[in-house]
Amino acid sequence: MDYTANDKNNNIACYLLKTILYGIWYFRNKATFHNGTETSPAIVRYIRNDITMQLKVDYFRMPQDKFSALWCHPRICEISNQQLVVTLT
């Protein structure tokens, strides 16, 4: 299946949005039901780590050309010298 740039950007945007919403939901439930008192930087760190871990898992389980077609974006990650470089900040 060939993706256009818009399809790829839409898929990445949908994934990021779902991950962010899940992170907010997770911490809200933690605060509501388990008396969690996490700060906003902790929530951002959790979301960033979740996305980074997904990128690393996909990088090692997919062929490089498929990974590039699915994930590589200047604001997310790139492949340099056969290594995954996550640029998510």
C-alpha positions in Angstrom: 0.0 0.0 0.0 1.5 3.3 -1.0 0.9 6.3 1.3 0.8 9.9 0.2 2.4 12.5 2.4 -1.0 13.5 3.7 -1.9 9.9 4.7 1.3 9.5 6.5 1.0 12.9 8.3 -2.6 12.1 9.2 -1.7 8.7 10.6 1.1 10.2 12.7 -1.1 12.9 13.9 -3.8 10.4 14.9 -1.3 8.2 16.7 0.1 11.2 18.6 -3.3 12.5 19.5 -4.4 9.1 20.8 -1.2 8.7 22.8 -1.6 12.2 24.4 -5.3 11.6 25.3 -4.4 8.2 26.8 -1.7 9.8 28.9 -4.0 12.4 30.2 -6.7 9.8 30.9 -4.2 7.6 32.7 -3.0 10.3 35.0 -6.5 11.6 35.7 -7.5 8.1 36.7 -4.4 7.8 38.8 -5.2 11.1 40.6 -8.9 10.2 41.0 -8.7 6.6 42.2 -5.2 6.3 43.7 -4.6 9.7 45.1 -1.8 10.4 42.6 -0.3 13.8 42.6 1.7 14.0 39.4 2.9 17.2 37.9 2.4 18.3 34.3 6.1 17.7 33.5 5.6 14.1 34.7 2.7 13.7 32.3 4.7 15.1 29.4 7.6 12.9 30.2 5.3 9.8 30.4 3.8 10.6 27.0 7.2 11.4 25.4 8.6 8.1 26.7 5.6 6.1 25.5 6.0 7.5 22.0 9.8 7.0 22.0 9.3 3.4 23.1 6.8 2.7 20.4 9.2 4.1 17.8 12.0 2.0 19.0 9.9 -1.2 19.1 8.6 -0.5 15.5 12.2 0.3 14.3 13.5 -3.1 15.5 10.5 -5.1 14.3 9.9 -3.6 10.9 12.1 -3.5 7.8 13.8 -0.1 7.6 12.0 1.0 4.4 8.6 0.2 5.9 9.5 2.0 9.1 10.7 5.0 7.2 7.5 5.1 5.2 5.4 4.9 8.3 7.2 7.0 10.9 10.0 9.1 9.6 9.1 12.8 9.8 11.5 15.7 10.6 9.7 16.5 13.8 9.4 12.9 15.1 12.4 10.8 14.1 14.9 10.0 11.4 17.4 7.3 10.5 21.0 8.3 10.5 23.8 5.8 9.9 21.5 2.9 10.4 20.5 4.2 13.8 17.1 5.6 14.9 17.3 9.2 16.1 14.2 10.4 17.9 13.8 14.2 17.5 10.6 14.5 19.5 11.0 17.4 21.8 
